[in-house]
Amino acid sequence: MAREIIVLGAGMVGVSAAWHLARRGHSVTLIDRREPGRETSFGNAGIIQREAVEPYAFPQDLRTMLRVLPNREIDIRYRVKGMFKAAVPLLKYWHNSGGSRYAKIVEEWATLIQMSLDAHAPMIEAADAETLVRRDGWLELYRTQAKLAERVKKAEILRERYGVEFAVLDANALSEKEPHLDTALVGAIHWQNSWTVESPGDLVLAYAQAFEKEGGKVMQAEILGLNEEDNGWKVTTDQDELHADDVVLAMGPWSKRWLEPLGYSVPLFAKRGYHMHYGSQQGAVLNHWIMDAETGFLLAPMKSGIRLTTGAELEQQEAPPHLRQLAAAEAKARTLYPLAEPLDVEAWKGARPCLPDMKPVIGPATKHKGLWCAFGHGHQGFTLGPATGRLLGQMIDEETPEVDMQPFRLDRF
């Protein structure tokens, strides 16, 4: 039976949920204060990461922790105030990052990642967005043979268990693919069954336009209130009051704010990140998305220029930007590839919504009928949005989801 459904949040996750629900015949309104794909989904690395079957864990070995402690690294930085505010979920995140706990999380998380390409493909087709997407993988670069060998060993396990496809490139093979990189690199892993997107925000927008073609409505408005009614839900915006049978909360790092007044305590915290676009010095070309694995930054040849993205910053979500991490990444990136001048007026800053067990919340809010959750995807909201939308549609229509959704319930906390 068709239902009136409101989806709050127009990032990759929210847009994907709205598209799937509209395709199932529901009357769907998608609401966000900004145009679809302009917040967290806008600023990521633009990789649909089929190889990312292991969520990002915090280091537990003493050597790595001592390396991070001085707070000068590119892959991760922290602010004491931000870490103090999120101390409890951060401690649990660290606790979950090793041993049998992490192994179990990987098994559960991988069920979502393995859906990622199959879930994106029909949305790309429906959105006529093939020109935005490349299917030739990306490169993970190494400066030392020991680190490369260690990663190859792990990659072989991932291939056997989860169907990840890769090739190992020595220095010569890497130079053939990327002739303008630093010749001191010893090689790379070419992750072959991941896809890259030259403008992540534009892909989300294209998906939103495909949703509208299915009869969905996109509303750009500030959300002021979310209240349960006798027969459903009321969403108050700065433009209107809307009523629906169901509401999907897909507001990324802002989701916690809307759940707390309803009596839910969600240990959601943000890992912030930055990007900047650059030109290339005369004659230089970057052919693939590349990550300096031993340093912790990524360069991507996007529509707006060569995008440099940083690792994670542990800081309060709305705190002012701190640009030293990006500056350090730029300095290191210039030794890897001949970047020209910056193309952006200022750096972009965003926040990844993270939970202490590294898994998203997908499914019903257990205390309220008709309230559904889809948030907390960490680094992989862009990758997992369509899979989340597909699973959520199955749950709302009371079908048996194609994977076990128990590990992603809200009431696990």
Residue pairs with C-beta under 8 A, 6 or more apart in sequence:
2 25
2 26
2 27
3 26
3 27
3 244
3 245
3 246
3 396
4 26
4 27
4 232
4 243
4 244
4 245
4 246
5 21
5 26
5 27
5 28
5 29
5 244
5 245
5 246
5 247
5 248
5 396
6 28
6 29
6 30
6 31
6 233
6 235
6 242
6 244
6 246
6 247
6 248
7 14
7 17
7 18
7 21
7 28
7 29
7 30
7 31
7 247
7 248
7 250
8 14
8 31
8 32
8 223
8 226
8 235
8 247
8 248
8 249
8 250
8 251
8 258
9 31
9 32
9 249
9 250
9 251
9 252
9 254
9 255
9 375
10 18
10 30
10 31
10 32
10 34
10 35
10 36
10 37
10 38
10 204
10 208
10 218
11 32
11 36
11 37
11 39
11 40
11 41
11 204
11 250
11 252
11 381
11 385
12 37
12 41
12 200
12 204
12 207
12 381
12 382
12 385
12 386
13 250
13 252
13 374
13 375
13 377
13 381
13 384
13 385
13 388
13 389
14 30
14 32
14 248
14 250
14 251
14 374
14 385
15 30
15 36
15 37
15 204
15 207
15 208
15 211
15 385
15 389
16 119
16 123
16 207
16 385
16 386
16 388
16 389
16 390
17 248
17 250
17 374
17 385
17 388
17 389
17 392
17 393
18 28
18 30
18 208
18 211
18 216
18 248
18 389
19 123
19 126
19 207
19 208
19 210
19 211
19 214
19 216
19 389
20 386
20 389
20 390
20 392
20 393
21 28
21 248
21 389
21 392
21 393
21 396
22 28
22 211
22 214
22 215
22 216
23 214
23 393
24 393
24 396
24 397
26 396
27 215
28 211
28 215
28 216
28 217
29 216
29 217
29 218
29 219
29 242
29 244
30 36
30 208
30 211
30 216
30 217
30 218
30 219
31 219
31 220
31 221
31 223
31 235
31 237
31 242
32 38
32 39
32 219
32 220
32 221
33 220
33 221
33 222
33 223
34 220
35 205
35 220
36 204
36 205
36 207
36 208
36 218
37 200
37 201
37 202
37 203
37 204
37 205
37 207
37 208
38 201
39 252
39 350
40 252
40 253
40 350
40 351
40 352
40 353
40 381
41 200
41 201
41 204
41 381
41 382
41 385
42 200
42 201
42 204
42 348
42 350
43 200
43 273
43 275
43 309
43 348
43 349
43 350
44 200
44 273
44 309
44 350
44 381
44 382
45 289
45 298
45 300
45 307
45 309
46 196
46 197
46 198
46 199
46 200
46 289
46 300
46 302
46 307
46 382
47 138
47 194
47 195
47 196
47 197
47 289
47 300
47 382
47 383
48 116
48 117
48 120
48 133
48 194
48 195
48 196
48 197
48 382
48 383
49 113
49 116
49 191
49 194
49 380
49 383
50 113
50 114
50 116
50 117
50 164
50 191
50 193
50 194
50 195
50 383
51 158
51 164
51 166
51 191
51 193
51 194
52 113
52 194
52 379
52 380
52 383
53 106
53 109
53 110
53 113
53 114
53 158
53 161
53 162
53 164
54 106
54 109
54 110
54 158
55 105
55 106
55 109
55 358
55 359
55 378
55 379
55 380
56 312
56 358
56 378
56 379
57 96
57 97
57 98
57 102
57 358
58 90
58 93
58 94
58 97
59 65
59 68
59 97
60 94
60 97
60 98
67 73
68 76
68 78
71 77
71 78
72 328
73 296
73 311
74 295
74 296
74 297
74 310
74 311
74 325
74 328
74 329
74 332
75 295
75 296
75 297
75 311
75 312
76 296
76 311
76 312
76 313
76 314
77 311
77 312
77 313
77 314
77 322
77 324
77 325
78 313
78 314
78 315
79 313
79 314
79 315
79 316
79 319
79 322
81 315
81 316
81 319
82 314
82 315
82 316
82 319
83 90
83 314
85 316
86 269
86 270
86 314
88 267
89 267
89 268
89 269
89 354
89 355
89 356
90 269
90 314
90 356
92 267
92 356
92 357
93 354
93 356
93 357
93 358
95 101
95 356
96 102
96 105
96 356
96 357
96 358
105 357
105 358
105 359
108 359
108 404
108 407
108 408
109 358
109 359
110 161
110 162
111 403
111 404
112 360
112 384
112 387
112 388
112 403
113 162
113 380
113 383
113 384
114 162
114 163
115 387
115 390
115 391
115 402
115 403
116 383
116 384
116 386
116 387
117 193
117 195
119 386
119 387
119 389
119 390
120 195
120 386
123 129
123 207
123 210
123 386
124 130
124 132
124 133
124 203
126 210
126 213
127 203
127 206
127 207
127 209
127 210
128 206
128 210
129 202
129 203
129 206
129 207
132 197
132 198
132 199
132 202
132 203
132 206
133 195
133 196
133 197
133 198
133 203
134 195
134 196
134 197
134 198
135 195
136 192
136 196
136 288
137 190
137 191
137 192
137 193
137 194
137 195
137 196
137 288
138 190
138 191
138 194
138 196
138 288
138 289
138 290
138 291
139 169
139 174
139 177
139 178
139 188
139 189
139 190
139 191
139 288
139 289
139 290
139 291
140 151
140 188
140 189
140 191
140 290
140 291
140 293
141 174
141 181
141 185
141 187
141 188
141 290
141 291
141 292
141 293
141 336
142 148
142 151
142 185
142 186
142 187
142 188
142 189
142 293
142 294
143 184
143 185
143 186
143 292
143 294
144 186
144 294
145 186
145 187
147 293
147 294
148 168
148 186
148 187
148 188
148 189
151 189
151 293
152 168
152 189
155 164
155 166
155 189
158 164
159 165
159 166
163 193
164 191
164 193
165 191
165 192
165 193
166 189
166 190
166 191
166 192
167 189
167 190
167 192
168 187
168 188
168 189
168 190
169 177
169 187
169 188
169 189
169 190
170 186
170 187
171 183
171 185
171 186
171 187
173 187
174 181
174 185
174 187
174 188
175 181
175 183
177 190
177 287
177 288
178 286
178 287
178 288
178 290
180 280
180 284
180 285
180 286
180 337
180 338
181 290
181 336
181 337
182 335
182 336
182 337
185 336
188 290
196 288
196 289
196 300
197 203
197 382
198 301
198 302
198 303
199 302
199 303
199 304
200 382
202 303
208 218
211 218
212 218
219 237
219 239
219 242
221 237
221 238
221 239
221 240
222 237
222 238
223 235
223 236
223 237
223 258
224 236
224 237
224 238
225 234
225 235
225 236
226 233
226 234
226 235
226 236
226 247
226 249
226 258
226 261
226 262
227 233
227 234
227 236
228 234
228 262
228 368
228 371
229 243
231 245
232 243
232 244
232 245
232 246
232 370
233 243
233 244
233 245
233 246
233 247
233 370
233 371
234 241
234 242
234 243
235 241
235 242
235 243
235 244
235 247
236 242
244 370
245 370
246 370
246 371
246 372
246 396
247 370
247 371
247 372
248 372
248 373
248 374
248 392
249 255
249 258
249 259
249 365
249 371
249 372
249 373
249 374
249 375
250 374
250 375
251 257
251 258
251 375
252 351
252 353
252 375
252 381
253 268
253 270
253 317
253 351
253 352
253 353
253 375
255 266
255 268
255 353
255 373
255 375
255 376
256 266
256 268
259 266
259 365
259 373
260 266
262 365
262 367
262 368
262 371
263 367
264 365
264 367
264 410
265 413
266 355
266 361
266 376
266 410
266 413
267 355
267 356
267 413
268 353
268 354
268 355
268 375
268 376
269 354
269 355
270 315
270 316
270 317
270 351
270 352
270 353
270 354
271 312
271 313
271 314
271 351
271 352
271 354
271 378
271 379
272 312
272 313
272 314
272 315
272 317
272 349
272 350
272 351
272 352
273 309
273 310
273 311
273 312
273 313
273 349
273 350
273 351
273 352
274 309
274 310
274 313
274 321
274 323
274 325
274 326
274 347
274 348
274 349
274 350
275 307
275 308
275 309
275 310
275 326
275 347
275 348
276 307
276 308
276 326
276 330
276 342
276 343
276 344
276 347
276 348
277 302
277 304
277 305
277 306
277 307
277 308
277 342
277 343
277 344
278 305
278 306
278 308
278 330
278 339
278 340
278 341
278 342
278 343
279 305
279 306
279 339
279 340
279 341
279 343
280 286
280 306
280 337
280 338
280 339
280 340
281 338
281 339
281 340
284 337
284 338
285 301
286 299
286 301
286 306
286 337
287 301
288 301
289 298
289 299
289 300
289 301
290 298
290 299
290 300
290 336
290 337
291 297
291 298
291 299
292 298
292 332
292 333
292 336
295 329
295 332
296 310
296 311
296 329
297 308
297 309
297 310
297 311
297 329
297 332
297 333
298 307
298 308
298 309
299 306
299 307
299 308
299 333
299 336
299 337
300 306
300 307
300 309
301 307
304 343
304 344
305 343
306 337
306 339
308 326
308 329
308 330
308 333
308 339
309 329
310 325
310 326
310 329
311 325
311 329
312 352
313 322
313 325
315 322
317 351
321 347
321 349
323 347
326 347
330 339
333 339
352 377
352 378
352 379
352 381
353 375
353 376
353 377
353 378
353 381
354 376
354 378
355 361
355 376
355 378
355 413
357 412
358 378
359 376
359 407
359 408
360 374
360 375
360 376
360 377
360 378
360 384
360 388
360 408
361 373
361 374
361 375
361 376
361 408
361 409
361 410
362 373
362 374
362 388
362 391
362 392
362 395
362 405
362 408
363 372
363 373
363 392
363 395
363 405
363 408
363 409
363 410
364 371
364 372
364 373
364 395
364 410
365 371
365 372
365 373
365 410
366 409
366 410
366 411
372 392
372 395
372 396
373 410
374 388
374 389
374 392
377 383
377 384
377 385
377 388
390 402
391 401
391 402
391 403
391 405
394 400
394 401
394 402
395 401
395 405
